[in-house]
Amino acid sequence: MLHPLSKTPVPAPHAGPANPAGPAKPAGPATPAGSAGSTAAADRSLVALAGRWYFPIAFVARLPFAMMVVGVLTLVVSARDSVALGGVNSASVGIGAAVFGPMIGAAADRFGQRRVLVPVGLVNAALLGLFPLVVTGSAPDLAVLAMAFCIGASAPQVAPMSRTRLVAIIRQRMAPGRREQVTSGTMAYESAADETVFIIGPFLVGILASAIAPWVAVAGASALTFVFVTAFALHPTGKLALGHRDDLVQAPARELLRPRLGVVVLGILGIGLFFGSTLTSLTAFMETHGESSQAGLLYGLMGIGSAGLALGSAAFPRRFALGWRWLVFGVVLLGGAVAFAQADSVLAVGVVLGVMGIGIGPTLVAQYSLGSDRSPVGRSATTMTILGSAVIVGQSIASAVTGDLAEQHGTAVAMLLPAASAAVVVLAAVANLLLPRRPAA
């Protein structure tokens, strides 16, 4: 697949150093603006600056994160024969990610990504490898629950850290005139990549669970974490100055509590709630048809329009502002979710999932772009990790609630929750538009 950022845009005049805070390589002085080396670097494409292997490694490295919640849900439901217990365990994964994910991001801001990601990734790979043995053994439900929490707590935050690295490259190594356009395309790609893996992840879990056994999906996530998260951590871009140097100014932590950022976190939490409620209610729906392990395959239909429109978001005109994109496509998502609640056949559900996918991709792009714009100085990894954790915690909480409703009140009631989740996304979009704007993004 041709990477959307592989084309080199028309060079803009170089107006000074790529980053006033310092050069990309802290070991030496900044290259003088206007020198041949500085101009050549500023005119190169993002793919060239990051390295051609960066994007494939970063893409695969985020897959285990997308497989965790669904893999845990599928394995526990299969081994312990309880949708509710599976939902609670997947919620534990999300709670662990919500509690410790921002801490991992803050540690990366302070000490650098490489020092944090390597040990975290190895611990997570080991826990994922052991989880099938615990679930299929005689361990009590509480022990399974505790291990699910630890899996979430040690989840490597590849997606937010990838965004942080790429934004650092753009700000440090590209000419000022190119930064806005390349940043927009980068956020579009990263959101499309996130959306794609959040679809491919459950899809892979569904394939492995139905073709071999549910435990294989979790074991596969362990192997991917060990190989690709380690490769991502050790990639040369991990050496970039991302805000952990002593000479860079870092905004106080209270800046993360600003309403302009908080409303984005709320909106992206709504996307996570939507993911969790949709997948769990879909699993319950398919279970009534005797095909619960096929839910991940059907869920994959949602990614067709989502990833394509997420990538296409970079082509939207600038007058179609991020806040309005969020609202417009959030309404599309809400309409699809209402139709999902009324679907009564596998075919109808598949069609509606495709419609809902149209709303997800551009919404995520807008939310992550706004989050990047509003990130406090020196807190970019923390901000992106908070946003990523909001997705996973929303997904996990919704999985638990939806699973319990499915068992207690039936599938029809559970299928109402995606619409409620989409309503959170729309309400947050409205609140975002009503907030006072600052002169500078």
C-alpha angles and dihedrals in degrees: 000000000000110000111239092224097049095096115089109229121224106287116255122214111274109245102180142308116342092238125023090205092064145294124296091252110058093193095080143025124282117276108249113258111253095030117130093246094050094047093047092051092047091053097050122103121257091247090055092047095047096041128253094262094051098083098047091047094046091047096052092040091063094052096085090056089056092046097050102077095040093041092051091045094049095044096048093045090051098043099037099029096228128114090193093053090047090052092049091051093049087049088054089056089054095046090052090050092047094051099042103023095079089045090055089050092049090049089052090051090052105036104020130262097267096058091050104037099051098060094035092052093049092050091048093049091052093049093049090050092053097042097081090053091052095046096046092043130072097274114135120254090252091060090050089050092051092050091050088054091051091050090056093043091056096041109136109239096222099150098054091041091051090054090049093052094048094047088050091052091049094048096042104037109027131079113259093243092061100044100086095049095044092045090053091051091045093052089048092052094044092049090047089050091050092047091047094051092044085058098037091047096062088037091057091045089053093049095047094042094050098037099042119355138306093251091061091068093056092044089050091053088053092054093047091050093050095050108031103031088052090048090050092049092050096044113120091247087069088075093064118118100252100169101294096103117109093232095058120091115240122199117235116267091246088072087073088067095061113129092235089062095034093060090054090051089051092050094049089046085058089055089053091049088051093051093049098044093045096050095043095046088045089052090051090047092051091045089060085056092048095249107097093144089059093062092093091054093052090044088060090070088074091067097061098080095023099063093040095052092043090057090044092054090087088067094056112114116258091240087065089079124208094249092054092046088054092051097043096048091039088060089051088052091050092050091051091048091053089052090048090059090056098045114113104178136056090243093052091047090051093052093048092049088057090053092049089052089063090064099044104060101053090041092056091046091053093046096049091045091052090046091053092048092050098042112127116245111279092006100090097117090046092049095048091045091052089052092047091047090050089060094050096042091048090049092049098046091047090049091056096045094043092047091052092047091049091055097040102038107014139257096289092063092045090054090062093067098075088062091051089050092049088051088059089054092051095045090050089050091053091048090050091055091048095052115101113260124235120225092241126042 
